Amino acid sequence: MNEILDLKHELLRSRAASGPGAELILGLLTTARKIDAACAEILARYGLSEGRLAVLLAVSDTPGIAPGQVAEQLGVTRATVTGLTDALEKSALLERSAVSGDRRSLSLRTTSAGEALVAELSPIYRDWLTVIAVDVSADQERATSAALAAIQRRLDETP
């Protein structure tokens, strides 16, 4: 098996995805899955998911933000934000309130416990990102960033 591909992506490469860039893209998917799993493990210790953390950070960054604005910023549906907000509110990390003069509109704010958790997690998350990239040289980081930008441009152009 290829050292940068998990079994699923190795099977895809060997059966359906040969050609220029295939190993790079499949390796990227394998790496992303591993990063997501490690991140989920860290956040689970705090009763969070990556989605919950993203909402918490968005609300912390813009107190009083509307749920629809959070959905737009994060590139998810309003229903997704509603579910994530429900969980954060139940954990007393976030609160919803009606907007004065418009009962249908809501605003979101982090609680003091939510702000404390953001303050606690920020250095942990930063340090974790540093540790997983410690063996990547500055040249490798620049080349990887350029490759990722090229892939993202192509994805934006391709239906």
C-alpha positions as CSV (number, residue, x, y, z in Angstrom):
1,M,0.0,0.0,0.0
2,N,1.1,3.6,-0.7
3,E,2.4,5.3,2.4
4,I,0.2,8.4,1.9
5,L,-3.0,6.7,1.1
6,D,-5.4,4.8,3.4
7,L,-6.9,1.6,2.0
8,K,-10.0,3.2,0.6
9,H,-8.1,5.8,-1.3
10,E,-5.5,3.2,-2.4
11,L,-8.3,1.1,-3.8
12,L,-9.7,4.2,-5.7
13,R,-6.3,5.0,-7.1
14,S,-5.6,1.4,-8.2
15,R,-9.0,0.9,-9.8
16,A,-10.5,4.2,-10.9
17,A,-8.2,7.2,-10.3
18,S,-4.9,6.8,-12.2
19,G,-3.6,9.8,-13.9
20,P,-1.8,13.1,-13.2
21,G,-2.6,14.4,-9.8
22,A,-4.7,11.4,-8.7
23,E,-2.3,10.4,-5.9
24,L,-1.9,13.9,-4.7
25,I,-5.7,14.5,-4.4
26,L,-6.3,11.1,-2.8
27,G,-3.4,11.7,-0.4
28,L,-4.9,15.0,0.4
29,L,-8.2,13.3,1.2
30,T,-6.5,10.7,3.4
31,T,-4.6,13.5,5.2
32,A,-7.8,15.5,5.7
33,R,-9.6,12.5,7.1
34,K,-6.8,11.9,9.6
35,I,-6.7,15.6,10.6
36,D,-10.5,15.6,11.1
37,A,-10.3,12.5,13.3
38,A,-7.5,13.9,15.4
39,C,-9.3,17.2,15.7
40,A,-12.6,15.5,16.7
41,E,-10.8,13.6,19.4
42,I,-9.4,16.8,20.9
43,L,-12.7,18.7,20.8
44,A,-14.7,15.7,22.2
45,R,-12.8,16.2,25.5
46,Y,-14.6,19.6,25.7
47,G,-18.0,18.3,24.5
48,L,-17.5,20.0,21.1
49,S,-17.4,19.1,17.5
50,E,-15.6,21.1,14.8
51,G,-19.0,22.5,13.7
52,R,-19.9,23.5,17.3
53,L,-16.4,25.1,17.7
54,A,-16.9,27.0,14.4
55,V,-20.2,28.4,15.5
56,L,-18.8,29.3,18.9
57,L,-15.9,31.1,17.3
58,A,-18.2,33.0,14.8
59,V,-20.5,34.1,17.6
60,S,-17.6,35.1,19.8
61,D,-16.1,37.1,17.0
62,T,-19.4,38.9,16.2
63,P,-21.6,39.1,19.3
64,G,-25.3,39.6,18.4
65,I,-24.8,37.9,15.0
66,A,-27.9,36.3,13.4
67,P,-28.0,32.5,12.9
68,G,-28.4,33.0,9.1
69,Q,-25.3,35.1,9.0
70,V,-23.4,32.4,10.9
71,A,-24.6,29.9,8.3
72,E,-23.4,32.1,5.5
73,Q,-20.0,32.7,7.0
74,L,-19.5,29.0,7.7
75,G,-20.9,27.8,4.3
76,V,-23.6,25.6,5.9
77,T,-27.4,25.6,6.0
78,R,-29.5,27.4,8.5
79,A,-30.8,24.1,9.8
80,T,-27.2,23.0,10.5
81,V,-26.6,26.2,12.5
82,T,-29.9,25.7,14.4
83,G,-28.8,22.2,15.4
84,L,-25.3,23.3,16.4
85,T,-26.8,26.3,18.3
86,D,-29.2,24.1,20.1
87,A,-26.3,22.0,21.4
88,L,-24.2,25.0,22.4
89,E,-27.2,26.6,24.2
90,K,-27.9,23.3,26.0
91,S,-24.3,23.3,27.2
92,A,-24.7,26.9,28.4
93,L,-21.9,28.1,26.0
94,L,-24.2,30.3,23.8
95,E,-27.5,32.1,24.2
96,R,-30.2,33.1,21.8
97,S,-32.4,36.1,22.2
98,A,-35.1,37.8,20.1
99,V,-34.1,41.0,18.3
100,S,-35.9,44.0,19.7
101,G,-38.7,45.0,17.4
102,D,-38.7,41.8,15.4
103,R,-39.8,38.6,17.2
104,R,-38.9,36.4,14.3
105,S,-35.2,37.4,14.3
106,L,-32.7,36.0,16.7
107,S,-29.3,37.1,17.8
108,L,-26.6,34.9,19.2
109,R,-24.1,35.7,22.0
110,T,-21.5,33.5,23.8
111,T,-21.9,33.1,27.5
112,S,-19.0,33.7,29.9
113,A,-18.5,30.0,29.9
114,G,-18.4,30.0,26.1
115,E,-15.8,32.8,26.1
116,A,-13.8,31.0,28.7
117,L,-13.8,27.8,26.6
118,V,-12.7,29.8,23.5
119,A,-9.9,31.3,25.5
120,E,-8.9,27.8,26.8
121,L,-9.1,26.1,23.4
122,S,-7.4,28.7,21.3
123,P,-3.8,28.0,22.5
124,I,-4.5,24.2,22.5
125,Y,-5.7,24.3,18.9
126,R,-2.8,26.6,17.8
127,D,-0.2,24.3,19.5
128,W,-1.8,21.2,18.0
129,L,-1.6,22.7,14.5
130,T,2.0,23.6,15.1
131,V,2.9,20.1,16.2
132,I,1.3,18.3,13.3
133,A,3.2,20.5,10.8
134,V,6.5,20.6,12.7
135,D,8.3,18.4,10.1
136,V,7.2,20.6,7.2
137,S,9.8,23.0,6.0
138,A,9.0,26.6,4.9
139,D,9.7,25.6,1.3
140,Q,7.3,22.6,1.6
141,E,4.7,24.8,3.2
142,R,4.9,27.4,0.4
143,A,4.8,24.6,-2.3
144,T,1.8,22.9,-0.6
145,S,0.0,26.2,-0.2
146,A,0.5,26.9,-3.9
147,A,-0.7,23.4,-4.9
148,L,-3.8,23.8,-2.6
149,A,-4.6,27.2,-4.1
150,A,-4.4,25.7,-7.7
151,I,-6.6,22.8,-6.7
152,Q,-9.2,25.1,-5.1
153,R,-9.2,27.4,-8.2
154,R,-9.8,24.4,-10.4
155,L,-12.7,23.3,-8.2
156,D,-14.2,26.7,-8.3
157,E,-14.1,26.7,-12.1
158,T,-15.2,23.1,-12.6
159,P,-18.9,22.1,-12.3
